[in-house]
Amino acid sequence: EVHTGEQDIEGDPAPLDKDARASWKKACEDWQKQFRKDNKDSKIVNLNCRKAECSGPATGKTCSSKGTYTIKEKK
């Protein structure tokens, strides 16, 4: 059985765009690691953080995306 879904991925706010993107990248990597750990009995077909979008005031930009996944559960 194949399941697909989405997950919000958001980094911590940072004053600089590059720092906000670095925080999002770490959040993406953490999500992927945790997803693999939580679904080790399933075959992961696709796991993608997609493209980050950054917004917010200059004092605290936040980058986020909607990650997608497709898994095939073993029967």
Gaussian input, Z-matrix of N, CA and C with variables (Angstrom, degrees):
# hf/3-21g

backbone

0 1
 N
 C     1     B1
 C     2     B2     1     A1
 N     3     B3     2     A2     1     D1
 C     4     B4     3     A3     2     D2
 C     5     B5     4     A4     3     D3
 N     6     B6     5     A5     4     D4
 C     7     B7     6     A6     5     D5
 C     8     B8     7     A7     6     D6
 N     9     B9     8     A8     7     D7
 C    10    B10     9     A9     8     D8
 C    11    B11    10    A10     9     D9
 N    12    B12    11    A11    10    D10
 C    13    B13    12    A12    11    D11
 C    14    B14    13    A13    12    D12
 N    15    B15    14    A14    13    D13
 C    16    B16    15    A15    14    D14
 C    17    B17    16    A16    15    D15
 N    18    B18    17    A17    16    D16
 C    19    B19    18    A18    17    D17
 C    20    B20    19    A19    18    D18
 N    21    B21    20    A20    19    D19
 C    22    B22    21    A21    20    D20
 C    23    B23    22    A22    21    D21
 N    24    B24    23    A23    22    D22
 C    25    B25    24    A24    23    D23
 C    26    B26    25    A25    24    D24
 N    27    B27    26    A26    25    D25
 C    28    B28    27    A27    26    D26
 C    29    B29    28    A28    27    D27
 N    30    B30    29    A29    28    D28
 C    31    B31    30    A30    29    D29
 C    32    B32    31    A31    30    D30
 N    33    B33    32    A32    31    D31
 C    34    B34    33    A33    32    D32
 C    35    B35    34    A34    33    D33
 N    36    B36    35    A35    34    D34
 C    37    B37    36    A36    35    D35
 C    38    B38    37    A37    36    D36
 N    39    B39    38    A38    37    D37
 C    40    B40    39    A39    38    D38
 C    41    B41    40    A40    39    D39
 N    42    B42    41    A41    40    D40
 C    43    B43    42    A42    41    D41
 C    44    B44    43    A43    42    D42
 N    45    B45    44    A44    43    D43
 C    46    B46    45    A45    44    D44
 C    47    B47    46    A46    45    D45
 N    48    B48    47    A47    46    D46
 C    49    B49    48    A48    47    D47
 C    50    B50    49    A49    48    D48
 N    51    B51    50    A50    49    D49
 C    52    B52    51    A51    50    D50
 C    53    B53    52    A52    51    D51
 N    54    B54    53    A53    52    D52
 C    55    B55    54    A54    53    D53
 C    56    B56    55    A55    54    D54
 N    57    B57    56    A56    55    D55
 C    58    B58    57    A57    56    D56
 C    59    B59    58    A58    57    D57
 N    60    B60    59    A59    58    D58
 C    61    B61    60    A60    59    D59
 C    62    B62    61    A61    60    D60
 N    63    B63    62    A62    61    D61
 C    64    B64    63    A63    62    D62
 C    65    B65    64    A64    63    D63
 N    66    B66    65    A65    64    D64
 C    67    B67    66    A66    65    D65
 C    68    B68    67    A67    66    D66
 N    69    B69    68    A68    67    D67
 C    70    B70    69    A69    68    D68
 C    71    B71    70    A70    69    D69
 N    72    B72    71    A71    70    D70
 C    73    B73    72    A72    71    D71
 C    74    B74    73    A73    72    D72
 N    75    B75    74    A74    73    D73
 C    76    B76    75    A75    74    D74
 C    77    B77    76    A76    75    D75
 N    78    B78    77    A77    76    D76
 C    79    B79    78    A78    77    D77
 C    80    B80    79    A79    78    D78
 N    81    B81    80    A80    79    D79
 C    82    B82    81    A81    80    D80
 C    83    B83    82    A82    81    D81
 N    84    B84    83    A83    82    D82
 C    85    B85    84    A84    83    D83
 C    86    B86    85    A85    84    D84
 N    87    B87    86    A86    85    D85
 C    88    B88    87    A87    86    D86
 C    89    B89    88    A88    87    D87
 N    90    B90    89    A89    88    D88
 C    91    B91    90    A90    89    D89
 C    92    B92    91    A91    90    D90
 N    93    B93    92    A92    91    D91
 C    94    B94    93    A93    92    D92
 C    95    B95    94    A94    93    D93
 N    96    B96    95    A95    94    D94
 C    97    B97    96    A96    95    D95
 C    98    B98    97    A97    96    D96
 N    99    B99    98    A98    97    D97
 C   100   B100    99    A99    98    D98
 C   101   B101   100   A100    99    D99
 N   102   B102   101   A101   100   D100
 C   103   B103   102   A102   101   D101
 C   104   B104   103   A103   102   D102
 N   105   B105   104   A104   103   D103
 C   106   B106   105   A105   104   D104
 C   107   B107   106   A106   105   D105
 N   108   B108   107   A107   106   D106
 C   109   B109   108   A108   107   D107
 C   110   B110   109   A109   108   D108
 N   111   B111   110   A110   109   D109
 C   112   B112   111   A111   110   D110
 C   113   B113   112   A112   111   D111
 N   114   B114   113   A113   112   D112
 C   115   B115   114   A114   113   D113
 C   116   B116   115   A115   114   D114
 N   117   B117   116   A116   115   D115
 C   118   B118   117   A117   116   D116
 C   119   B119   118   A118   117   D117
 N   120   B120   119   A119   118   D118
 C   121   B121   120   A120   119   D119
 C   122   B122   121   A121   120   D120
 N   123   B123   122   A122   121   D121
 C   124   B124   123   A123   122   D122
 C   125   B125   124   A124   123   D123
 N   126   B126   125   A125   124   D124
 C   127   B127   126   A126   125   D125
 C   128   B128   127   A127   126   D126
 N   129   B129   128   A128   127   D127
 C   130   B130   129   A129   128   D128
 C   131   B131   130   A130   129   D129
 N   132   B132   131   A131   130   D130
 C   133   B133   132   A132   131   D131
 C   134   B134   133   A133   132   D132
 N   135   B135   134   A134   133   D133
 C   136   B136   135   A135   134   D134
 C   137   B137   136   A136   135   D135
 N   138   B138   137   A137   136   D136
 C   139   B139   138   A138   137   D137
 C   140   B140   139   A139   138   D138
 N   141   B141   140   A140   139   D139
 C   142   B142   141   A141   140   D140
 C   143   B143   142   A142   141   D141
 N   144   B144   143   A143   142   D142
 C   145   B145   144   A144   143   D143
 C   146   B146   145   A145   144   D144
 N   147   B147   146   A146   145   D145
 C   148   B148   147   A147   146   D146
 C   149   B149   148   A148   147   D147
 N   150   B150   149   A149   148   D148
 C   151   B151   150   A150   149   D149
 C   152   B152   151   A151   150   D150
 N   153   B153   152   A152   151   D151
 C   154   B154   153   A153   152   D152
 C   155   B155   154   A154   153   D153
 N   156   B156   155   A155   154   D154
 C   157   B157   156   A156   155   D155
 C   158   B158   157   A157   156   D156
 N   159   B159   158   A158   157   D157
 C   160   B160   159   A159   158   D158
 C   161   B161   160   A160   159   D159
 N   162   B162   161   A161   160   D160
 C   163   B163   162   A162   161   D161
 C   164   B164   163   A163   162   D162
 N   165   B165   164   A164   163   D163
 C   166   B166   165   A165   164   D164
 C   167   B167   166   A166   165   D165
 N   168   B168   167   A167   166   D166
 C   169   B169   168   A168   167   D167
 C   170   B170   169   A169   168   D168
 N   171   B171   170   A170   169   D169
 C   172   B172   171   A171   170   D170
 C   173   B173   172   A172   171   D171
 N   174   B174   173   A173   172   D172
 C   175   B175   174   A174   173   D173
 C   176   B176   175   A175   174   D174
 N   177   B177   176   A176   175   D175
 C   178   B178   177   A177   176   D176
 C   179   B179   178   A178   177   D177
 N   180   B180   179   A179   178   D178
 C   181   B181   180   A180   179   D179
 C   182   B182   181   A181   180   D180
 N   183   B183   182   A182   181   D181
 C   184   B184   183   A183   182   D182
 C   185   B185   184   A184   183   D183
 N   186   B186   185   A185   184   D184
 C   187   B187   186   A186   185   D185
 C   188   B188   187   A187   186   D186
 N   189   B189   188   A188   187   D187
 C   190   B190   189   A189   188   D188
 C   191   B191   190   A190   189   D189
 N   192   B192   191   A191   190   D190
 C   193   B193   192   A192   191   D191
 C   194   B194   193   A193   192   D192
 N   195   B195   194   A194   193   D193
 C   196   B196   195   A195   194   D194
 C   197   B197   196   A196   195   D195
 N   198   B198   197   A197   196   D196
 C   199   B199   198   A198   197   D197
 C   200   B200   199   A199   198   D198
 N   201   B201   200   A200   199   D199
 C   202   B202   201   A201   200   D200
 C   203   B203   202   A202   201   D201
 N   204   B204   203   A203   202   D202
 C   205   B205   204   A204   203   D203
 C   206   B206   205   A205   204   D204
 N   207   B207   206   A206   205   D205
 C   208   B208   207   A207   206   D206
 C   209   B209   208   A208   207   D207
 N   210   B210   209   A209   208   D208
 C   211   B211   210   A210   209   D209
 C   212   B212   211   A211   210   D210
 N   213   B213   212   A212   211   D211
 C   214   B214   213   A213   212   D212
 C   215   B215   214   A214   213   D213
 N   216   B216   215   A215   214   D214
 C   217   B217   216   A216   215   D215
 C   218   B218   217   A217   216   D216
 N   219   B219   218   A218   217   D217
 C   220   B220   219   A219   218   D218
 C   221   B221   220   A220   219   D219
 N   222   B222   221   A221   220   D220
 C   223   B223   222   A222   221   D221
 C   224   B224   223   A223   222   D222

   B1=1.4437
   B2=1.5363
   B3=1.3240
   B4=1.4562
   B5=1.5340
   B6=1.3302
   B7=1.4618
   B8=1.5275
   B9=1.3249
   B10=1.4575
   B11=1.5175
   B12=1.3257
   B13=1.4557
   B14=1.5117
   B15=1.3309
   B16=1.4517
   B17=1.5175
   B18=1.3333
   B19=1.4560
   B20=1.5238
   B21=1.3206
   B22=1.4568
   B23=1.5215
   B24=1.3265
   B25=1.4608
   B26=1.5180
   B27=1.3323
   B28=1.4526
   B29=1.5183
   B30=1.3216
   B31=1.4521
   B32=1.5204
   B33=1.3198
   B34=1.4645
   B35=1.5263
   B36=1.3221
   B37=1.4698
   B38=1.5291
   B39=1.3252
   B40=1.4621
   B41=1.5204
   B42=1.3302
   B43=1.4637
   B44=1.5285
   B45=1.3204
   B46=1.4644
   B47=1.5162
   B48=1.3329
   B49=1.4630
   B50=1.5265
   B51=1.3296
   B52=1.4702
   B53=1.5217
   B54=1.3429
   B55=1.4627
   B56=1.5249
   B57=1.3329
   B58=1.4672
   B59=1.5293
   B60=1.3275
   B61=1.4733
   B62=1.5328
   B63=1.3195
   B64=1.4639
   B65=1.5306
   B66=1.3210
   B67=1.4618
   B68=1.5259
   B69=1.3340
   B70=1.4683
   B71=1.5315
   B72=1.3341
   B73=1.4651
   B74=1.5254
   B75=1.3327
   B76=1.4629
   B77=1.5265
   B78=1.3389
   B79=1.4681
   B80=1.5251
   B81=1.3310
   B82=1.4628
   B83=1.5294
   B84=1.3197
   B85=1.4690
   B86=1.5236
   B87=1.3280
   B88=1.4658
   B89=1.5245
   B90=1.3480
   B91=1.4674
   B92=1.5301
   B93=1.3356
   B94=1.4634
   B95=1.5227
   B96=1.3241
   B97=1.4741
   B98=1.5194
   B99=1.3315
   B100=1.4608
   B101=1.5237
   B102=1.3296
   B103=1.4576
   B104=1.5299
   B105=1.3270
   B106=1.4754
   B107=1.5205
   B108=1.3266
   B109=1.4658
   B110=1.5325
   B111=1.3387
   B112=1.4622
   B113=1.5247
   B114=1.3338
   B115=1.4656
   B116=1.5230
   B117=1.3191
   B118=1.4644
   B119=1.5301
   B120=1.3458
   B121=1.4623
   B122=1.5256
   B123=1.3314
   B124=1.4623
   B125=1.5205
   B126=1.3315
   B127=1.4581
   B128=1.5224
   B129=1.3401
   B130=1.4573
   B131=1.5238
   B132=1.3193
   B133=1.4544
   B134=1.5277
   B135=1.3344
   B136=1.4632
   B137=1.5205
   B138=1.3313
   B139=1.4602
   B140=1.5197
   B141=1.3437
   B142=1.4532
   B143=1.5252
   B144=1.3263
   B145=1.4724
   B146=1.5154
   B147=1.3133
   B148=1.4583
   B149=1.5183
   B150=1.3154
   B151=1.4634
   B152=1.5277
   B153=1.3254
   B154=1.4659
   B155=1.5188
   B156=1.3182
   B157=1.4526
   B158=1.5184
   B159=1.3443
   B160=1.4567
   B161=1.5235
   B162=1.3327
   B163=1.4513
   B164=1.5196
   B165=1.3112
   B166=1.4550
   B167=1.5100
   B168=1.3343
   B169=1.4583
   B170=1.5201
   B171=1.3089
   B172=1.4671
   B173=1.5248
   B174=1.3142
   B175=1.4621
   B176=1.5230
   B177=1.3180
   B178=1.4589
   B179=1.5066
   B180=1.3084
   B181=1.4666
   B182=1.5319
   B183=1.3180
   B184=1.4556
   B185=1.5220
   B186=1.3199
   B187=1.4640
   B188=1.5263
   B189=1.3192
   B190=1.4586
   B191=1.5258
   B192=1.3170
   B193=1.4576
   B194=1.5179
   B195=1.3043
   B196=1.4514
   B197=1.5166
   B198=1.3269
   B199=1.4567
   B200=1.5223
   B201=1.3105
   B202=1.4545
   B203=1.5156
   B204=1.3224
   B205=1.4672
   B206=1.5216
   B207=1.3114
   B208=1.4494
   B209=1.5191
   B210=1.3103
   B211=1.4683
   B212=1.5257
   B213=1.3069
   B214=1.4641
   B215=1.5168
   B216=1.3312
   B217=1.4583
   B218=1.5128
   B219=1.3156
   B220=1.4756
   B221=1.5110
   B222=1.3175
   B223=1.4784
   B224=1.4910
   A1=108.86
   A2=116.57
   A3=122.54
   A4=109.46
   A5=115.74
   A6=122.17
   A7=108.98
   A8=116.03
   A9=121.12
   A10=108.24
   A11=115.57
   A12=118.81
   A13=111.73
   A14=114.44
   A15=121.77
   A16=109.29
   A17=115.07
   A18=121.61
   A19=108.43
   A20=117.47
   A21=121.03
   A22=109.19
   A23=116.23
   A24=122.49
   A25=106.85
   A26=116.18
   A27=119.82
   A28=110.18
   A29=114.96
   A30=120.45
   A31=110.64
   A32=116.25
   A33=121.70
   A34=109.82
   A35=117.25
   A36=120.01
   A37=111.09
   A38=115.85
   A39=122.05
   A40=108.81
   A41=117.54
   A42=120.02
   A43=113.85
   A44=117.50
   A45=120.85
   A46=110.39
   A47=116.00
   A48=121.71
   A49=111.40
   A50=117.46
   A51=119.70
   A52=111.27
   A53=117.77
   A54=120.49
   A55=111.32
   A56=116.40
   A57=120.43
   A58=109.89
   A59=116.93
   A60=120.39
   A61=111.35
   A62=117.08
   A63=120.96
   A64=110.38
   A65=116.69
   A66=120.97
   A67=110.57
   A68=116.87
   A69=120.57
   A70=110.36
   A71=116.79
   A72=120.52
   A73=110.60
   A74=116.83
   A75=120.33
   A76=110.24
   A77=117.42
   A78=121.02
   A79=110.64
   A80=116.72
   A81=121.67
   A82=110.60
   A83=116.46
   A84=120.84
   A85=111.13
   A86=117.04
   A87=120.57
   A88=111.16
   A89=116.70
   A90=120.77
   A91=110.54
   A92=116.30
   A93=119.74
   A94=111.49
   A95=117.53
   A96=121.19
   A97=110.69
   A98=116.76
   A99=120.49
   A100=110.92
   A101=117.57
   A102=121.16
   A103=110.36
   A104=115.87
   A105=119.39
   A106=111.05
   A107=116.57
   A108=121.24
   A109=110.68
   A110=116.51
   A111=121.21
   A112=113.42
   A113=118.16
   A114=121.83
   A115=112.10
   A116=117.35
   A117=119.38
   A118=113.11
   A119=117.62
   A120=119.91
   A121=112.38
   A122=117.04
   A123=121.91
   A124=109.42
   A125=115.79
   A126=120.44
   A127=107.51
   A128=115.99
   A129=120.30
   A130=108.09
   A131=115.80
   A132=122.16
   A133=110.14
   A134=115.95
   A135=121.10
   A136=108.70
   A137=115.86
   A138=122.47
   A139=106.46
   A140=116.86
   A141=120.60
   A142=110.34
   A143=116.82
   A144=121.32
   A145=111.72
   A146=117.28
   A147=124.43
   A148=111.02
   A149=117.45
   A150=121.82
   A151=110.78
   A152=115.76
   A153=121.05
   A154=110.66
   A155=115.21
   A156=122.14
   A157=106.55
   A158=116.07
   A159=121.26
   A160=109.70
   A161=115.33
   A162=120.03
   A163=109.49
   A164=114.81
   A165=120.37
   A166=111.03
   A167=116.01
   A168=120.17
   A169=111.62
   A170=115.75
   A171=120.95
   A172=112.04
   A173=117.64
   A174=120.60
   A175=113.09
   A176=117.87
   A177=119.35
   A178=114.14
   A179=117.42
   A180=121.16
   A181=109.28
   A182=115.52
   A183=121.77
   A184=108.36
   A185=116.28
   A186=121.41
   A187=108.36
   A188=115.47
   A189=120.22
   A190=109.82
   A191=114.77
   A192=121.36
   A193=108.51
   A194=115.32
   A195=121.39
   A196=107.29
   A197=115.75
   A198=120.70
   A199=110.76
   A200=116.18
   A201=121.30
   A202=109.90
   A203=114.97
   A204=119.64
   A205=110.33
   A206=114.93
   A207=123.34
   A208=106.75
   A209=116.61
   A210=120.78
   A211=109.44
   A212=114.54
   A213=121.20
   A214=106.18
   A215=115.34
   A216=120.09
   A217=111.01
   A218=113.61
   A219=119.35
   A220=108.74
   A221=115.46
   A222=119.85
   A223=110.20
   D1=131.92
   D2=-177.35
   D3=-101.92
   D4=133.68
   D5=178.04
   D6=-124.00
   D7=139.46
   D8=174.41
   D9=-125.49
   D10=156.59
   D11=179.12
   D12=-170.29
   D13=-178.59
   D14=-179.67
   D15=-131.24
   D16=157.12
   D17=178.41
   D18=-144.40
   D19=132.11
   D20=175.14
   D21=-73.18
   D22=132.33
   D23=178.12
   D24=-123.60
   D25=124.85
   D26=-176.69
   D27=-140.24
   D28=132.91
   D29=176.27
   D30=-87.35
   D31=175.17
   D32=177.06
   D33=-78.06
   D34=149.56
   D35=177.18
   D36=-63.76
   D37=146.60
   D38=178.34
   D39=-149.49
   D40=148.02
   D41=-178.77
   D42=-68.83
   D43=-28.63
   D44=-179.46
   D45=-104.38
   D46=140.37
   D47=-179.63
   D48=-56.78
   D49=-42.93
   D50=-178.02
   D51=-65.17
   D52=-35.12
   D53=177.65
   D54=-70.98
   D55=-37.29
   D56=177.14
   D57=-64.73
   D58=-40.17
   D59=177.94
   D60=-67.01
   D61=-38.31
   D62=177.86
   D63=-64.23
   D64=-39.21
   D65=178.06
   D66=-65.42
   D67=-41.57
   D68=177.55
   D69=-63.76
   D70=-42.14
   D71=-179.70
   D72=-59.96
   D73=-41.57
   D74=177.35
   D75=-64.64
   D76=-41.79
   D77=177.87
   D78=-61.70
   D79=-38.52
   D80=177.23
   D81=-62.57
   D82=-48.90
   D83=-179.86
   D84=-62.03
   D85=-41.42
   D86=178.06
   D87=-62.90
   D88=-41.85
   D89=178.86
   D90=-62.09
   D91=-44.85
   D92=-179.67
   D93=-62.55
   D94=-43.66
   D95=178.69
   D96=-62.03
   D97=-46.97
   D98=-179.08
   D99=-65.84
   D100=-38.78
   D101=179.34
   D102=-62.27
   D103=-45.10
   D104=178.44
   D105=-61.92
   D106=-41.30
   D107=179.88
   D108=-63.81
   D109=-44.64
   D110=-178.06
   D111=-72.29
   D112=-18.79
   D113=-175.97
   D114=-121.70
   D115=34.55
   D116=-176.32
   D117=-68.21
   D118=-16.06
   D119=177.39
   D120=-89.45
   D121=-0.34
   D122=179.42
   D123=-116.29
   D124=159.01
   D125=174.95
   D126=-91.14
   D127=120.83
   D128=177.89
   D129=-83.43
   D130=116.03
   D131=-179.30
   D132=-85.74
   D133=-41.42
   D134=-177.41
   D135=-150.04
   D136=136.87
   D137=177.34
   D138=-145.50
   D139=110.06
   D140=-170.24
   D141=-139.62
   D142=125.70
   D143=177.63
   D144=-77.15
   D145=-16.84
   D146=-176.87
   D147=64.00
   D148=-165.76
   D149=-174.02
   D150=-91.79
   D151=134.60
   D152=179.08
   D153=-78.09
   D154=142.54
   D155=171.88
   D156=-118.32
   D157=132.11
   D158=-176.44
   D159=-112.40
   D160=139.00
   D161=178.14
   D162=-155.03
   D163=169.70
   D164=177.80
   D165=122.03
   D166=173.39
   D167=-179.90
   D168=-69.47
   D169=164.44
   D170=-178.77
   D171=-60.40
   D172=-23.54
   D173=-179.02
   D174=-82.82
   D175=-7.99
   D176=-178.45
   D177=-169.67
   D178=71.28
   D179=176.14
   D180=-72.04
   D181=143.77
   D182=177.85
   D183=-126.51
   D184=134.11
   D185=176.55
   D186=-106.32
   D187=138.49
   D188=179.66
   D189=-148.93
   D190=164.39
   D191=176.95
   D192=-155.24
   D193=172.64
   D194=174.89
   D195=-112.88
   D196=100.97
   D197=179.39
   D198=-71.88
   D199=150.80
   D200=178.54
   D201=-123.28
   D202=154.14
   D203=177.17
   D204=-146.26
   D205=152.95
   D206=171.90
   D207=-136.15
   D208=124.88
   D209=178.02
   D210=-127.72
   D211=152.91
   D212=175.77
   D213=-118.15
   D214=114.53
   D215=-178.79
   D216=-79.50
   D217=140.17
   D218=175.15
   D219=-76.66
   D220=145.08
   D221=178.39
   D222=-101.33

